[in-house]
Amino acid sequence: MLFVLFCFKLCCCLAAIQANYAPYFFDNGARSTNGNMALLSLSEDTPVGTHVYTLNGTDPEGDPVTYGLTYEAGSRRYFSVDRNLGNVTLIEELDREKEDEIEVIVSISDGLSTVSEKVRILVTDANDESPEFINTPYIVQVPENIHANKFTIDRHSGVLRIKTGVTLDYEKSRTHFVVVVAKDGGGKLRGDNKVFSATTTVTVNVEDVQDTPPMFIGTPYYGYVYEDTLAGSEVLTVVALDGDRGKPNSIRYCLVNGSEGSFEISNTTGAISVIKSPNQLKKEVYELKVQASEVSPEGDISVYAFAMVTIRVVDLNNHPPTFYGENGPQNRFELTMYEHPPEGEILRGLKITVNDSDQGANAKFNLRLVGPGGIFRVVPQTVLNEAQVTIIVENSAAIDYEKFKVLTFKLLAIEVNTPERFSSTADVVIRLLDTNDNVPKFSSDYYIARIPENSPGGSNVVAITATDPDSGLWGEVKYSIYGTGADLFLIHPSTGIIYTQPWAVLDAEVNSKYNFYVKAEDTDGKYSLAEVFITVLDVNDHSPEFNENIQEKTMIIGSPVKIEAIDQDAEEPNNIVDYSIMQADPANVFDIDQSTGEIKLKSYIRSLDIIHNITKNKDCIWSVVVQAKDRGSPSFSTTAVLKIDITEETLHKGPMAAFLMQTKDNPMKALGVLAGVMGIMVLITIMISTAMFWRNKRSNKIMPVRRIIKKRQPQPSRTVRMEWLKFKRPSNAAEKFVVEDDAQSLQNENSNNNVQVAPVPPAAPVPPPPPALASSGDAAGWRVPTVSGSLTPKFIKKQLKKRGHSSAHNALVSELKMRFEKRNAAIGEPHI
């Protein structure tokens, strides 16, 4: 029970895991203070302990989420996060001059799935450093004969002029100080050598003129347009100044090229604005060429300058993948089709398109089918922006109307490399139509039934059941039977009930086993077979019957006699017979074995004298009423009168005597057994003689025209008294055993006269002699000629010794001897 509960919980967990979708962060833009920390900027003078950001996300199933911050190995830890609230706190002082970017791995988890993202945090500069000269002090040595004077003076007129090739630059020096020295002619005029001079400083102020083009400040220019930026919003401002600083002219701005109608610039302020919604922008990066021109007070454009502005369109990944049908967005698609379509077939009835309106990596997502696995597959599995969805059959056998009349799948699209992992689903419902793809199936491969033999015609035997899971007419089953054992039976074509023919008579004694086949077939001819085995049960409808030779039996005191009755019923206990003695006069003389039918005298009756004391009937013949009763229900019985002639055993017992005594009342049985034994012996003798003949004929040691017979040793003649075997006629049966030596036939035996003797063909052997009845003291041998040789009494005696003297055999011999003695006494012949 615990194992079943464990399996149930495990299945529930697996089902929950399969249905779970991963949590994701909100992306609220670069200037947001909550989300996934993407594009976060912090000033380097932010105090330690400041709450700088809040991680924020959700789970599609609504499960609570937790947050985490980790760092690359060896990196400095600047932030900590509250796992439940997502509050991020600065725990280490920032210094842009040492580290201007910090990489942090942020994570969100719903307990089953965890989504991790690597973000970069920019550290911005603060005015915390004073200017500092390096390589001080500066020491410049200027030769004394070098005078960088830009002016010259006419020594006679005193006119101060600018040197040829020298220009004054108002932007570099607005005032020049010129020291002018005036000297007189000297003492020649006065008659002495003294020279007088006067020194004065002339201040030359340089007046500005429009000779310098405007200059752009803060180049290069970069701007960003986010997906949530509204049309008309300012992206960035370019600034240009007149190079002539004395009387600067006004600056006018214009876009030369690169805007493609998506941006405009203010001609006075230089502010560049986007004039289209971000989803209408066709490019990710725009390169704008901006012109700044000086305008004179009269309105004339004198000089101008150019600057390049780079504007990047930033996708915020705020669009999940969306499924579309023929009429627009759709989250349920249905199709009706036949079961078992070919593998590889496209479900063309489904018109599905999937699209993600984001750009670049934000528009990349995977497709997969969620539902019974291995039946269909979806193509493509990875999509960038938009694709036509194709569903292909992968396992035709699993698309079975009998198992699933409706197949339901979830078509899932989930983003690949975005922090948000946006996803969407659509239901795919496939309704199956049935085909005749099943064969009727029996509830068992074989059926075993039993029926009593006295059942009337038309009796039900067994109900056969076969089912076809197909629907409609394809699922209707028709039954039939066939086979050699089905003659006495019928089957209902609709219900499958097998019953007997109206005229059928079952008899277990005639045939108790029937075997045939039943067929279940649908309307298209698809069928299956089952085998039926029917056993006819026996009913006690026969009485035991005694053998015909039961009227009279001879019983030797000490040996039983047996009666036998046969019950024609086929099975037990109906054919088991019990025997009993119903009546005997006088009573209490015989016992009978209930099972075998052997009748024997009571144990105290051991001689005829005891019997004579019991009854005055001197012929010792009893009439006994015996009963044979079967064990059926109800039970049947038969009685018979048995006459038993009791004699006393006076001779030794032996097998032959016992056999003759048992067959005394049935002489035909004894003759049949003896004839069979004699036939077997004759057949064996013929076979042995034939084999010896062919062996001698083919042997290389004996020539075919010459036969060497070893001479026998002469034996003394012996006589055997067999007068007691003589019967009424002189030519009695004992004369068959008289042996006459044929001198002529033996004249060449045991001699080497080389006389050619024609081989004697094998002939039927003479019946074997009866057992030797002479006394054991007479051991004289005698021969009976046969095809293969002679038999001697010694051989017979040895065989008798091996067999032993049975008491029945001795009894028979004694009885015959007494009869011969009585006959001889009657005719006056001497006794043996």
Secondary structure, 3 states (H helix, E strand, C coil): CHHHHHHHHHHHHHHHHHHCCCCEECCCCCCCCEECCCCCEEECCCCCCCEEEEECEECCCCCCCEEEEECCCCCCCCEEECCCCCEEEECCCCCCCCCCEEEEEEEEECCCCEEEEEEEEEEECCCCCCCCCCCCCCCCCCCCCCCCCCEEECCCCCCEEECCCCCCCCCCCCEEEEEEEEECCCHHHHCCCCCCEEEEEEEEECCCCCCCCCEEECCCEEEEEECCCCCCCEEEECEEECCCCCCCCEEEEEEEECCCCCEEECCCCCEEEECCCHHHCCCCEEEEEEEEEEECCCCCEEEEEEEEEEEEEECCCCCCCEEEECCEECCEEEEEEECCCCCCCECCCCCEEEECCCCHHHHEEEEEEECCCCCEEEECCEEECEEEEEEEECCCCCCCCCCCCEEEEEEEEEECCCCCCCEEEEEEEEEEECCCCCCCEECCCEEEEEEECCCCCCCEEEECCEECCCCHHHHCCEEEEECHHHCCEEECCCCCEEEECCCCCCCCCCCCEEEEEEEEECCCCCEEEEEEEEEEECCCCCCCEECHHHCEEEEECCCCEECCEECCCCCCCCCCEEEEEEEECCCCCEEECCCCCEEEECCCCCCHHHHHHHCCCCCCEEEEEEEEEECCCCCCEEEEEEEEEEECCCCCCCHHHHHHHHCCCCHHHHHHHHHHHHHHHHHHHHHHHHHHHHHHHHCCCCCCCCCCCCCCCCCCCCCCCCHHHCCCCCCCHHHHHCCCCCCCCCCCCCCCCCCCCCCCCCCCCCCCCCCCCCCCCCCCCCCEECCCCEECHHHHHHHHHHHCCCHHHHHHHHHHHHHHHHHHHHHCCCCC
